[in-house]
């Protein structure tokens, strides 16, 4: 029983070290790539569907007093 517990602990520690090494390798690879850099020619501002004037085409009616939405 003692041998199996130490084997499980050894396997668990080794797998944890390998997982941490794999994550560090992936982060190191992501830092060198240009995947997170902005695309050339793209504007800095995102395009929105809102009007610049802020008015909608159809005016919304107001609720009478005492009514809830």
CHARMM internal coordinates of N, CA and C (Angstrom, degrees):
IC EDIT
DIST 1 N 1 CA 1.4417
DIST 1 CA 1 C 1.5223
ANGL 1 N 1 CA 1 C 110.59
DIST 1 C 2 N 1.3208
ANGL 1 CA 1 C 2 N 117.35
DIHE 1 N 1 CA 1 C 2 N -40.25
DIST 2 N 2 CA 1.4587
ANGL 1 C 2 N 2 CA 121.15
DIHE 1 CA 1 C 2 N 2 CA -179.62
DIST 2 CA 2 C 1.5197
ANGL 2 N 2 CA 2 C 110.47
DIHE 1 C 2 N 2 CA 2 C -65.19
DIST 2 C 3 N 1.3308
ANGL 2 CA 2 C 3 N 117.14
DIHE 2 N 2 CA 2 C 3 N -35.52
DIST 3 N 3 CA 1.4574
ANGL 2 C 3 N 3 CA 121.07
DIHE 2 CA 2 C 3 N 3 CA -179.96
DIST 3 CA 3 C 1.5225
ANGL 3 N 3 CA 3 C 110.14
DIHE 2 C 3 N 3 CA 3 C -67.55
DIST 3 C 4 N 1.3111
ANGL 3 CA 3 C 4 N 118.04
DIHE 3 N 3 CA 3 C 4 N -40.28
DIST 4 N 4 CA 1.4599
ANGL 3 C 4 N 4 CA 120.89
DIHE 3 CA 3 C 4 N 4 CA -178.37
DIST 4 CA 4 C 1.5279
ANGL 4 N 4 CA 4 C 111.59
DIHE 3 C 4 N 4 CA 4 C -70.14
DIST 4 C 5 N 1.3329
ANGL 4 CA 4 C 5 N 117.37
DIHE 4 N 4 CA 4 C 5 N -34.35
DIST 5 N 5 CA 1.4578
ANGL 4 C 5 N 5 CA 120.54
DIHE 4 CA 4 C 5 N 5 CA 178.70
DIST 5 CA 5 C 1.5214
ANGL 5 N 5 CA 5 C 110.25
DIHE 4 C 5 N 5 CA 5 C -67.86
DIST 5 C 6 N 1.3316
ANGL 5 CA 5 C 6 N 117.95
DIHE 5 N 5 CA 5 C 6 N -41.36
DIST 6 N 6 CA 1.4526
ANGL 5 C 6 N 6 CA 120.12
DIHE 5 CA 5 C 6 N 6 CA 179.48
DIST 6 CA 6 C 1.5273
ANGL 6 N 6 CA 6 C 111.03
DIHE 5 C 6 N 6 CA 6 C -69.93
DIST 6 C 7 N 1.3396
ANGL 6 CA 6 C 7 N 117.42
DIHE 6 N 6 CA 6 C 7 N -32.30
DIST 7 N 7 CA 1.4607
ANGL 6 C 7 N 7 CA 120.39
DIHE 6 CA 6 C 7 N 7 CA 177.48
DIST 7 CA 7 C 1.5248
ANGL 7 N 7 CA 7 C 110.42
DIHE 6 C 7 N 7 CA 7 C -67.74
DIST 7 C 8 N 1.3191
ANGL 7 CA 7 C 8 N 116.60
DIHE 7 N 7 CA 7 C 8 N -41.63
DIST 8 N 8 CA 1.4626
ANGL 7 C 8 N 8 CA 120.53
DIHE 7 CA 7 C 8 N 8 CA 178.43
DIST 8 CA 8 C 1.5277
ANGL 8 N 8 CA 8 C 110.18
DIHE 7 C 8 N 8 CA 8 C -65.09
DIST 8 C 9 N 1.3256
ANGL 8 CA 8 C 9 N 117.15
DIHE 8 N 8 CA 8 C 9 N -40.61
DIST 9 N 9 CA 1.4610
ANGL 8 C 9 N 9 CA 120.47
DIHE 8 CA 8 C 9 N 9 CA 178.56
DIST 9 CA 9 C 1.5175
ANGL 9 N 9 CA 9 C 110.68
DIHE 8 C 9 N 9 CA 9 C -65.56
DIST 9 C 10 N 1.3178
ANGL 9 CA 9 C 10 N 117.95
DIHE 9 N 9 CA 9 C 10 N -40.15
DIST 10 N 10 CA 1.4554
ANGL 9 C 10 N 10 CA 121.71
DIHE 9 CA 9 C 10 N 10 CA 179.24
DIST 10 CA 10 C 1.5245
ANGL 10 N 10 CA 10 C 111.09
DIHE 9 C 10 N 10 CA 10 C -65.49
DIST 10 C 11 N 1.3089
ANGL 10 CA 10 C 11 N 116.93
DIHE 10 N 10 CA 10 C 11 N -43.07
DIST 11 N 11 CA 1.4667
ANGL 10 C 11 N 11 CA 121.21
DIHE 10 CA 10 C 11 N 11 CA 177.82
DIST 11 CA 11 C 1.5245
ANGL 11 N 11 CA 11 C 110.51
DIHE 10 C 11 N 11 CA 11 C -65.16
DIST 11 C 12 N 1.3160
ANGL 11 CA 11 C 12 N 117.13
DIHE 11 N 11 CA 11 C 12 N -41.05
DIST 12 N 12 CA 1.4629
ANGL 11 C 12 N 12 CA 120.47
DIHE 11 CA 11 C 12 N 12 CA 179.30
DIST 12 CA 12 C 1.5147
ANGL 12 N 12 CA 12 C 112.32
DIHE 11 C 12 N 12 CA 12 C -63.87
DIST 12 C 13 N 1.3110
ANGL 12 CA 12 C 13 N 117.25
DIHE 12 N 12 CA 12 C 13 N -43.04
DIST 13 N 13 CA 1.4650
ANGL 12 C 13 N 13 CA 120.78
DIHE 12 CA 12 C 13 N 13 CA 179.58
DIST 13 CA 13 C 1.5275
ANGL 13 N 13 CA 13 C 110.39
DIHE 12 C 13 N 13 CA 13 C -67.24
DIST 13 C 14 N 1.3269
ANGL 13 CA 13 C 14 N 117.05
DIHE 13 N 13 CA 13 C 14 N -42.05
DIST 14 N 14 CA 1.4627
ANGL 13 C 14 N 14 CA 119.86
DIHE 13 CA 13 C 14 N 14 CA -179.28
DIST 14 CA 14 C 1.5290
ANGL 14 N 14 CA 14 C 111.37
DIHE 13 C 14 N 14 CA 14 C -66.16
DIST 14 C 15 N 1.3198
ANGL 14 CA 14 C 15 N 117.80
DIHE 14 N 14 CA 14 C 15 N -39.70
DIST 15 N 15 CA 1.4666
ANGL 14 C 15 N 15 CA 120.51
DIHE 14 CA 14 C 15 N 15 CA 177.95
DIST 15 CA 15 C 1.5298
ANGL 15 N 15 CA 15 C 111.40
DIHE 14 C 15 N 15 CA 15 C -67.02
DIST 15 C 16 N 1.3348
ANGL 15 CA 15 C 16 N 117.19
DIHE 15 N 15 CA 15 C 16 N -35.98
DIST 16 N 16 CA 1.4654
ANGL 15 C 16 N 16 CA 120.74
DIHE 15 CA 15 C 16 N 16 CA 177.50
DIST 16 CA 16 C 1.5232
ANGL 16 N 16 CA 16 C 110.44
DIHE 15 C 16 N 16 CA 16 C -65.67
DIST 16 C 17 N 1.3160
ANGL 16 CA 16 C 17 N 117.28
DIHE 16 N 16 CA 16 C 17 N -42.48
DIST 17 N 17 CA 1.4685
ANGL 16 C 17 N 17 CA 120.85
DIHE 16 CA 16 C 17 N 17 CA 178.70
DIST 17 CA 17 C 1.5304
ANGL 17 N 17 CA 17 C 110.42
DIHE 16 C 17 N 17 CA 17 C -64.60
DIST 17 C 18 N 1.3293
ANGL 17 CA 17 C 18 N 116.94
DIHE 17 N 17 CA 17 C 18 N -41.63
DIST 18 N 18 CA 1.4626
ANGL 17 C 18 N 18 CA 119.72
DIHE 17 CA 17 C 18 N 18 CA 177.96
DIST 18 CA 18 C 1.5232
ANGL 18 N 18 CA 18 C 111.96
DIHE 17 C 18 N 18 CA 18 C -65.06
DIST 18 C 19 N 1.3260
ANGL 18 CA 18 C 19 N 117.64
DIHE 18 N 18 CA 18 C 19 N -37.56
DIST 19 N 19 CA 1.4609
ANGL 18 C 19 N 19 CA 120.93
DIHE 18 CA 18 C 19 N 19 CA 179.11
DIST 19 CA 19 C 1.5239
ANGL 19 N 19 CA 19 C 110.98
DIHE 18 C 19 N 19 CA 19 C -66.76
DIST 19 C 20 N 1.3220
ANGL 19 CA 19 C 20 N 117.44
DIHE 19 N 19 CA 19 C 20 N -41.70
DIST 20 N 20 CA 1.4616
ANGL 19 C 20 N 20 CA 121.09
DIHE 19 CA 19 C 20 N 20 CA 178.25
DIST 20 CA 20 C 1.5244
ANGL 20 N 20 CA 20 C 109.91
DIHE 19 C 20 N 20 CA 20 C -65.10
DIST 20 C 21 N 1.3297
ANGL 20 CA 20 C 21 N 117.59
DIHE 20 N 20 CA 20 C 21 N -41.14
DIST 21 N 21 CA 1.4684
ANGL 20 C 21 N 21 CA 120.84
DIHE 20 CA 20 C 21 N 21 CA 177.98
DIST 21 CA 21 C 1.5252
ANGL 21 N 21 CA 21 C 110.77
DIHE 20 C 21 N 21 CA 21 C -63.18
DIST 21 C 22 N 1.3195
ANGL 21 CA 21 C 22 N 117.91
DIHE 21 N 21 CA 21 C 22 N -39.60
DIST 22 N 22 CA 1.4640
ANGL 21 C 22 N 22 CA 121.10
DIHE 21 CA 21 C 22 N 22 CA 179.02
DIST 22 CA 22 C 1.5257
ANGL 22 N 22 CA 22 C 110.97
DIHE 21 C 22 N 22 CA 22 C -65.89
DIST 22 C 23 N 1.3192
ANGL 22 CA 22 C 23 N 117.68
DIHE 22 N 22 CA 22 C 23 N -41.45
DIST 23 N 23 CA 1.4688
ANGL 22 C 23 N 23 CA 120.51
DIHE 22 CA 22 C 23 N 23 CA 178.67
DIST 23 CA 23 C 1.5232
ANGL 23 N 23 CA 23 C 111.13
DIHE 22 C 23 N 23 CA 23 C -65.24
DIST 23 C 24 N 1.3245
ANGL 23 CA 23 C 24 N 117.34
DIHE 23 N 23 CA 23 C 24 N -41.82
DIST 24 N 24 CA 1.4579
ANGL 23 C 24 N 24 CA 120.23
DIHE 23 CA 23 C 24 N 24 CA 177.91
DIST 24 CA 24 C 1.5222
ANGL 24 N 24 CA 24 C 111.36
DIHE 23 C 24 N 24 CA 24 C -64.57
DIST 24 C 25 N 1.3287
ANGL 24 CA 24 C 25 N 117.69
DIHE 24 N 24 CA 24 C 25 N -36.54
DIST 25 N 25 CA 1.4585
ANGL 24 C 25 N 25 CA 121.49
DIHE 24 CA 24 C 25 N 25 CA 177.12
DIST 25 CA 25 C 1.5263
ANGL 25 N 25 CA 25 C 110.41
DIHE 24 C 25 N 25 CA 25 C -64.40
DIST 25 C 26 N 1.3263
ANGL 25 CA 25 C 26 N 117.81
DIHE 25 N 25 CA 25 C 26 N -42.27
DIST 26 N 26 CA 1.4584
ANGL 25 C 26 N 26 CA 120.81
DIHE 25 CA 25 C 26 N 26 CA 179.71
DIST 26 CA 26 C 1.5288
ANGL 26 N 26 CA 26 C 111.52
DIHE 25 C 26 N 26 CA 26 C -66.54
DIST 26 C 27 N 1.3246
ANGL 26 CA 26 C 27 N 117.23
DIHE 26 N 26 CA 26 C 27 N -40.00
DIST 27 N 27 CA 1.4756
ANGL 26 C 27 N 27 CA 120.28
DIHE 26 CA 26 C 27 N 27 CA 178.23
DIST 27 CA 27 C 1.5222
ANGL 27 N 27 CA 27 C 109.65
DIHE 26 C 27 N 27 CA 27 C -66.78
DIST 27 C 28 N 1.3227
ANGL 27 CA 27 C 28 N 117.77
DIHE 27 N 27 CA 27 C 28 N -40.90
DIST 28 N 28 CA 1.4558
ANGL 27 C 28 N 28 CA 121.77
DIHE 27 CA 27 C 28 N 28 CA 179.99
DIST 28 CA 28 C 1.5258
ANGL 28 N 28 CA 28 C 110.16
DIHE 27 C 28 N 28 CA 28 C -63.53
DIST 28 C 29 N 1.3231
ANGL 28 CA 28 C 29 N 117.65
DIHE 28 N 28 CA 28 C 29 N -38.68
DIST 29 N 29 CA 1.4642
ANGL 28 C 29 N 29 CA 121.38
DIHE 28 CA 28 C 29 N 29 CA 177.27
DIST 29 CA 29 C 1.5110
ANGL 29 N 29 CA 29 C 112.46
DIHE 28 C 29 N 29 CA 29 C -68.96
DIST 29 C 30 N 1.3177
ANGL 29 CA 29 C 30 N 117.60
DIHE 29 N 29 CA 29 C 30 N -34.45
DIST 30 N 30 CA 1.4589
ANGL 29 C 30 N 30 CA 120.99
DIHE 29 CA 29 C 30 N 30 CA -179.72
DIST 30 CA 30 C 1.5245
ANGL 30 N 30 CA 30 C 111.48
DIHE 29 C 30 N 30 CA 30 C -72.70
DIST 30 C 31 N 1.3179
ANGL 30 CA 30 C 31 N 117.80
DIHE 30 N 30 CA 30 C 31 N -28.85
DIST 31 N 31 CA 1.4558
ANGL 30 C 31 N 31 CA 120.33
DIHE 30 CA 30 C 31 N 31 CA 179.62
DIST 31 CA 31 C 1.5233
ANGL 31 N 31 CA 31 C 111.72
DIHE 30 C 31 N 31 CA 31 C -71.01
DIST 31 C 32 N 1.3137
ANGL 31 CA 31 C 32 N 117.54
DIHE 31 N 31 CA 31 C 32 N -30.97
DIST 32 N 32 CA 1.4589
ANGL 31 C 32 N 32 CA 121.03
DIHE 31 CA 31 C 32 N 32 CA -178.68
DIST 32 CA 32 C 1.5157
ANGL 32 N 32 CA 32 C 112.98
DIHE 31 C 32 N 32 CA 32 C -82.47
DIST 32 C 33 N 1.3077
ANGL 32 CA 32 C 33 N 118.96
DIHE 32 N 32 CA 32 C 33 N -22.34
DIST 33 N 33 CA 1.4595
ANGL 32 C 33 N 33 CA 120.65
DIHE 32 CA 32 C 33 N 33 CA -175.72
DIST 33 CA 33 C 1.5250
ANGL 33 N 33 CA 33 C 110.78
DIHE 32 C 33 N 33 CA 33 C -83.67
DIST 33 C 34 N 1.3227
ANGL 33 CA 33 C 34 N 115.15
DIHE 33 N 33 CA 33 C 34 N 162.38
DIST 34 N 34 CA 1.4641
ANGL 33 C 34 N 34 CA 121.65
DIHE 33 CA 33 C 34 N 34 CA -179.36
DIST 34 CA 34 C 1.5186
ANGL 34 N 34 CA 34 C 111.80
DIHE 33 C 34 N 34 CA 34 C -97.35
DIST 34 C 35 N 1.3016
ANGL 34 CA 34 C 35 N 117.87
DIHE 34 N 34 CA 34 C 35 N 18.21
DIST 35 N 35 CA 1.4577
ANGL 34 C 35 N 35 CA 120.87
DIHE 34 CA 34 C 35 N 35 CA -175.56
DIST 35 CA 35 C 1.5321
ANGL 35 N 35 CA 35 C 112.15
DIHE 34 C 35 N 35 CA 35 C -67.26
DIST 35 C 36 N 1.3276
ANGL 35 CA 35 C 36 N 117.34
DIHE 35 N 35 CA 35 C 36 N -26.91
DIST 36 N 36 CA 1.4600
ANGL 35 C 36 N 36 CA 120.11
DIHE 35 CA 35 C 36 N 36 CA -178.13
DIST 36 CA 36 C 1.5218
ANGL 36 N 36 CA 36 C 112.77
DIHE 35 C 36 N 36 CA 36 C -98.16
DIST 36 C 37 N 1.3195
ANGL 36 CA 36 C 37 N 118.41
DIHE 36 N 36 CA 36 C 37 N 3.50
DIST 37 N 37 CA 1.4597
ANGL 36 C 37 N 37 CA 120.33
DIHE 36 CA 36 C 37 N 37 CA 179.45
DIST 37 CA 37 C 1.5274
ANGL 37 N 37 CA 37 C 109.55
DIHE 36 C 37 N 37 CA 37 C -84.71
DIST 37 C 38 N 1.3295
ANGL 37 CA 37 C 38 N 118.18
DIHE 37 N 37 CA 37 C 38 N 152.89
DIST 38 N 38 CA 1.4626
ANGL 37 C 38 N 38 CA 119.91
DIHE 37 CA 37 C 38 N 38 CA -179.37
DIST 38 CA 38 C 1.5258
ANGL 38 N 38 CA 38 C 111.30
DIHE 37 C 38 N 38 CA 38 C -68.53
DIST 38 C 39 N 1.3114
ANGL 38 CA 38 C 39 N 116.34
DIHE 38 N 38 CA 38 C 39 N 149.49
DIST 39 N 39 CA 1.4556
ANGL 38 C 39 N 39 CA 121.23
DIHE 38 CA 38 C 39 N 39 CA 179.99
DIST 39 CA 39 C 1.5217
ANGL 39 N 39 CA 39 C 109.66
DIHE 38 C 39 N 39 CA 39 C -76.00
DIST 39 C 40 N 1.3216
ANGL 39 CA 39 C 40 N 118.64
DIHE 39 N 39 CA 39 C 40 N 139.62
DIST 40 N 40 CA 1.4659
ANGL 39 C 40 N 40 CA 119.59
DIHE 39 CA 39 C 40 N 40 CA 176.99
DIST 40 CA 40 C 1.5221
ANGL 40 N 40 CA 40 C 110.28
DIHE 39 C 40 N 40 CA 40 C -69.65
DIST 40 C 41 N 1.3020
ANGL 40 CA 40 C 41 N 116.22
DIHE 40 N 40 CA 40 C 41 N 140.72
DIST 41 N 41 CA 1.4547
ANGL 40 C 41 N 41 CA 120.91
DIHE 40 CA 40 C 41 N 41 CA 179.08
DIST 41 CA 41 C 1.5148
ANGL 41 N 41 CA 41 C 113.72
DIHE 40 C 41 N 41 CA 41 C 89.05
DIST 41 C 42 N 1.2822
ANGL 41 CA 41 C 42 N 119.35
DIHE 41 N 41 CA 41 C 42 N -10.54
DIST 42 N 42 CA 1.4584
ANGL 41 C 42 N 42 CA 122.18
DIHE 41 CA 41 C 42 N 42 CA 177.85
DIST 42 CA 42 C 1.5195
ANGL 42 N 42 CA 42 C 109.28
DIHE 41 C 42 N 42 CA 42 C -86.33
DIST 42 C 43 N 1.3110
ANGL 42 CA 42 C 43 N 116.39
DIHE 42 N 42 CA 42 C 43 N 140.12
DIST 43 N 43 CA 1.4626
ANGL 42 C 43 N 43 CA 119.21
DIHE 42 CA 42 C 43 N 43 CA 178.51
DIST 43 CA 43 C 1.5230
ANGL 43 N 43 CA 43 C 109.43
DIHE 42 C 43 N 43 CA 43 C -75.67
DIST 43 C 44 N 1.3015
ANGL 43 CA 43 C 44 N 115.76
DIHE 43 N 43 CA 43 C 44 N 155.62
DIST 44 N 44 CA 1.4662
ANGL 43 C 44 N 44 CA 121.81
DIHE 43 CA 43 C 44 N 44 CA -178.85
DIST 44 CA 44 C 1.5205
ANGL 44 N 44 CA 44 C 111.58
DIHE 43 C 44 N 44 CA 44 C -71.55
DIST 44 C 45 N 1.3251
ANGL 44 CA 44 C 45 N 117.92
DIHE 44 N 44 CA 44 C 45 N -27.72
DIST 45 N 45 CA 1.4539
ANGL 44 C 45 N 45 CA 122.00
DIHE 44 CA 44 C 45 N 45 CA -173.96
DIST 45 CA 45 C 1.5286
ANGL 45 N 45 CA 45 C 110.04
DIHE 44 C 45 N 45 CA 45 C -91.86
DIST 45 C 46 N 1.3074
ANGL 45 CA 45 C 46 N 118.23
DIHE 45 N 45 CA 45 C 46 N 132.94
DIST 46 N 46 CA 1.4661
ANGL 45 C 46 N 46 CA 119.97
DIHE 45 CA 45 C 46 N 46 CA 176.43
DIST 46 CA 46 C 1.5244
ANGL 46 N 46 CA 46 C 110.75
DIHE 45 C 46 N 46 CA 46 C -72.41
DIST 46 C 47 N 1.3275
ANGL 46 CA 46 C 47 N 115.16
DIHE 46 N 46 CA 46 C 47 N 150.53
DIST 47 N 47 CA 1.4555
ANGL 46 C 47 N 47 CA 119.01
DIHE 46 CA 46 C 47 N 47 CA 178.31
DIST 47 CA 47 C 1.5237
ANGL 47 N 47 CA 47 C 109.50
DIHE 46 C 47 N 47 CA 47 C -82.50
DIST 47 C 48 N 1.3219
ANGL 47 CA 47 C 48 N 115.82
DIHE 47 N 47 CA 47 C 48 N 131.12
DIST 48 N 48 CA 1.4602
ANGL 47 C 48 N 48 CA 121.12
DIHE 47 CA 47 C 48 N 48 CA 179.58
DIST 48 CA 48 C 1.5178
ANGL 48 N 48 CA 48 C 109.15
DIHE 47 C 48 N 48 CA 48 C -115.61
DIST 48 C 49 N 1.3134
ANGL 48 CA 48 C 49 N 116.20
DIHE 48 N 48 CA 48 C 49 N 154.46
DIST 49 N 49 CA 1.4510
ANGL 48 C 49 N 49 CA 121.12
DIHE 48 CA 48 C 49 N 49 CA 179.87
DIST 49 CA 49 C 1.5241
ANGL 49 N 49 CA 49 C 112.47
DIHE 48 C 49 N 49 CA 49 C -86.30
DIST 49 C 50 N 1.3120
ANGL 49 CA 49 C 50 N 118.28
DIHE 49 N 49 CA 49 C 50 N -1.45
DIST 50 N 50 CA 1.4562
ANGL 49 C 50 N 50 CA 121.39
DIHE 49 CA 49 C 50 N 50 CA -177.55
DIST 50 CA 50 C 1.5260
ANGL 50 N 50 CA 50 C 111.03
DIHE 49 C 50 N 50 CA 50 C -76.51
DIST 50 C 51 N 1.3384
ANGL 50 CA 50 C 51 N 115.07
DIHE 50 N 50 CA 50 C 51 N 150.73
DIST 51 N 51 CA 1.4637
ANGL 50 C 51 N 51 CA 119.78
DIHE 50 CA 50 C 51 N 51 CA 173.47
DIST 51 CA 51 C 1.5129
ANGL 51 N 51 CA 51 C 109.05
DIHE 50 C 51 N 51 CA 51 C -74.19
DIST 51 C 52 N 1.3359
ANGL 51 CA 51 C 52 N 115.88
DIHE 51 N 51 CA 51 C 52 N 151.68
DIST 52 N 52 CA 1.4541
ANGL 51 C 52 N 52 CA 119.06
DIHE 51 CA 51 C 52 N 52 CA 178.08
DIST 52 CA 52 C 1.5242
ANGL 52 N 52 CA 52 C 111.32
DIHE 51 C 52 N 52 CA 52 C -73.10
DIST 52 C 53 N 1.3270
ANGL 52 CA 52 C 53 N 116.62
DIHE 52 N 52 CA 52 C 53 N -28.26
DIST 53 N 53 CA 1.4633
ANGL 52 C 53 N 53 CA 119.63
DIHE 52 CA 52 C 53 N 53 CA -177.95
DIST 53 CA 53 C 1.5233
ANGL 53 N 53 CA 53 C 111.82
DIHE 52 C 53 N 53 CA 53 C -75.58
DIST 53 C 54 N 1.3052
ANGL 53 CA 53 C 54 N 117.61
DIHE 53 N 53 CA 53 C 54 N -24.19
DIST 54 N 54 CA 1.4550
ANGL 53 C 54 N 54 CA 120.86
DIHE 53 CA 53 C 54 N 54 CA 179.09
DIST 54 CA 54 C 1.5183
ANGL 54 N 54 CA 54 C 112.81
DIHE 53 C 54 N 54 CA 54 C 88.96
DIST 54 C 55 N 1.3305
ANGL 54 CA 54 C 55 N 118.19
DIHE 54 N 54 CA 54 C 55 N -8.02
DIST 55 N 55 CA 1.4632
ANGL 54 C 55 N 55 CA 121.69
DIHE 54 CA 54 C 55 N 55 CA 178.99
DIST 55 CA 55 C 1.5138
ANGL 55 N 55 CA 55 C 109.47
DIHE 54 C 55 N 55 CA 55 C -89.98
DIST 55 C 56 N 1.3098
ANGL 55 CA 55 C 56 N 115.33
DIHE 55 N 55 CA 55 C 56 N 144.30
DIST 56 N 56 CA 1.4529
ANGL 55 C 56 N 56 CA 119.65
DIHE 55 CA 55 C 56 N 56 CA 176.01
DIST 56 CA 56 C 1.5177
ANGL 56 N 56 CA 56 C 108.57
DIHE 55 C 56 N 56 CA 56 C -94.93
DIST 56 C 57 N 1.3246
ANGL 56 CA 56 C 57 N 116.00
DIHE 56 N 56 CA 56 C 57 N 161.66
DIST 57 N 57 CA 1.4633
ANGL 56 C 57 N 57 CA 119.57
DIHE 56 CA 56 C 57 N 57 CA -179.41
DIST 57 CA 57 C 1.5248
ANGL 57 N 57 CA 57 C 111.46
DIHE 56 C 57 N 57 CA 57 C -68.83
DIST 57 C 58 N 1.3080
ANGL 57 CA 57 C 58 N 117.54
DIHE 57 N 57 CA 57 C 58 N -38.34
DIST 58 N 58 CA 1.4544
ANGL 57 C 58 N 58 CA 121.46
DIHE 57 CA 57 C 58 N 58 CA 179.86
DIST 58 CA 58 C 1.5185
ANGL 58 N 58 CA 58 C 109.21
DIHE 57 C 58 N 58 CA 58 C -107.61
DIST 58 C 59 N 1.3255
ANGL 58 CA 58 C 59 N 117.94
DIHE 58 N 58 CA 58 C 59 N 117.27
DIST 59 N 59 CA 1.4698
ANGL 58 C 59 N 59 CA 118.28
DIHE 58 CA 58 C 59 N 59 CA 178.89
DIST 59 CA 59 C 1.5191
ANGL 59 N 59 CA 59 C 110.67
DIHE 58 C 59 N 59 CA 59 C -68.93
DIST 59 C 60 N 1.3088
ANGL 59 CA 59 C 60 N 116.00
DIHE 59 N 59 CA 59 C 60 N 141.71
DIST 60 N 60 CA 1.4557
ANGL 59 C 60 N 60 CA 120.47
DIHE 59 CA 59 C 60 N 60 CA 179.12
DIST 60 CA 60 C 1.5147
ANGL 60 N 60 CA 60 C 109.00
DIHE 59 C 60 N 60 CA 60 C -91.54
DIST 60 C 61 N 1.3297
ANGL 60 CA 60 C 61 N 115.05
DIHE 60 N 60 CA 60 C 61 N 138.15
DIST 61 N 61 CA 1.4639
ANGL 60 C 61 N 61 CA 118.72
DIHE 60 CA 60 C 61 N 61 CA -179.76
DIST 61 CA 61 C 1.5215
ANGL 61 N 61 CA 61 C 109.50
DIHE 60 C 61 N 61 CA 61 C -79.13
DIST 61 C 62 N 1.3100
ANGL 61 CA 61 C 62 N 115.37
DIHE 61 N 61 CA 61 C 62 N 149.88
DIST 62 N 62 CA 1.4579
ANGL 61 C 62 N 62 CA 120.26
DIHE 61 CA 61 C 62 N 62 CA 178.81
DIST 62 CA 62 C 1.5175
ANGL 62 N 62 CA 62 C 110.07
DIHE 61 C 62 N 62 CA 62 C -83.72
DIST 62 C 63 N 1.3098
ANGL 62 CA 62 C 63 N 116.34
DIHE 62 N 62 CA 62 C 63 N 150.98
DIST 63 N 63 CA 1.4563
ANGL 62 C 63 N 63 CA 121.23
DIHE 62 CA 62 C 63 N 63 CA 177.38
DIST 63 CA 63 C 1.5313
ANGL 63 N 63 CA 63 C 109.80
DIHE 62 C 63 N 63 CA 63 C -78.69
DIST 63 C 64 N 1.3136
ANGL 63 CA 63 C 64 N 117.42
DIHE 63 N 63 CA 63 C 64 N 141.09
DIST 64 N 64 CA 1.4636
ANGL 63 C 64 N 64 CA 118.35
DIHE 63 CA 63 C 64 N 64 CA 175.61
DIST 64 CA 64 C 1.5336
ANGL 64 N 64 CA 64 C 109.85
DIHE 63 C 64 N 64 CA 64 C -67.81
DIST 64 C 65 N 1.3195
ANGL 64 CA 64 C 65 N 115.76
DIHE 64 N 64 CA 64 C 65 N 160.39
DIST 65 N 65 CA 1.4666
ANGL 64 C 65 N 65 CA 119.66
DIHE 64 CA 64 C 65 N 65 CA -178.53
DIST 65 CA 65 C 1.5176
ANGL 65 N 65 CA 65 C 109.87
DIHE 64 C 65 N 65 CA 65 C -62.92
DIST 65 C 66 N 1.3085
ANGL 65 CA 65 C 66 N 116.03
DIHE 65 N 65 CA 65 C 66 N 141.67
DIST 66 N 66 CA 1.4511
ANGL 65 C 66 N 66 CA 121.40
DIHE 65 CA 65 C 66 N 66 CA -179.95
DIST 66 CA 66 C 1.5080
ANGL 66 N 66 CA 66 C 113.56
DIHE 65 C 66 N 66 CA 66 C 89.86
DIST 66 C 67 N 1.3320
ANGL 66 CA 66 C 67 N 118.26
DIHE 66 N 66 CA 66 C 67 N -9.04
DIST 67 N 67 CA 1.4548
ANGL 66 C 67 N 67 CA 121.66
DIHE 66 CA 66 C 67 N 67 CA 178.80
DIST 67 CA 67 C 1.5393
ANGL 67 N 67 CA 67 C 108.87
DIHE 66 C 67 N 67 CA 67 C -96.48
DIST 67 C 68 N 1.2926
ANGL 67 CA 67 C 68 N 114.37
DIHE 67 N 67 CA 67 C 68 N 149.35
DIST 68 N 68 CA 1.4667
ANGL 67 C 68 N 68 CA 118.62
DIHE 67 CA 67 C 68 N 68 CA 176.07
DIST 68 CA 68 C 1.5157
ANGL 68 N 68 CA 68 C 108.65
DIHE 67 C 68 N 68 CA 68 C -119.71
DIST 68 C 69 N 1.2914
ANGL 68 CA 68 C 69 N 115.49
DIHE 68 N 68 CA 68 C 69 N 159.79
DIST 69 N 69 CA 1.4717
ANGL 68 C 69 N 69 CA 120.65
DIHE 68 CA 68 C 69 N 69 CA -177.34
DIST 69 CA 69 C 1.5063
ANGL 69 N 69 CA 69 C 111.20
DIHE 68 C 69 N 69 CA 69 C -74.84
END
COOR INIT
IC SEED 1 N 1 CA 1 C
IC BUILD
